[in-house]
Amino acid sequence: MRDLIIRVISRFMIPFIQVYGAYIVLYGHLSPGGGFAGGTVIASSIILYILAYGLLSEEKRIPEHFTRVVESAGALFYVFVGLLGVLLGTRFLGNSVAGFPLGIPGRLSSGGTIFLLTFAIGMKVASTMITLFSHLIDEEREEG
């Protein structure tokens, strides 16, 4: 699948797909979308890169240990934000009851901790999908 047309089109499309995925993650608490949907869109751009240029080319750009670190950091950041509510004397993932400012409705900071949680979920989902796809492609290459 090393077609020149696929490489040129994917090289043109990948930045737009990633910007759209980042938009979905960042504005997920204000509009339809969120961390899971945005993470899958971002991961799909990396998967497109793998399909167009090969797994070895992707591993040179994004090492496997980096995706593991991002995956773990997303999960830990989610738990950390949840524990902030507990440390402030309320329940896990407490938002307005923990005293986090909700801001002006419609603005990026208007969800309190929801923005941070969708960002953490986006990191976790994108890195997990990239890792899973890389392992599936690597396993297929070893069998074939």
Secondary structure, DSSP 8 states (H G I E B T S, - for coil): ---HHHHHHHHHHHHHHHHHHHHHHHTTTTSS--HHHHHHHHHHHHHHHHHHH-HHHHHHHS-HHHHHHHHHHHHHHHHHHHHHHHHTTS-TT--TTTT----STTSTTTTTTHHHHHHHHHHHHHHHHHHHHHHHHHHHHHH-
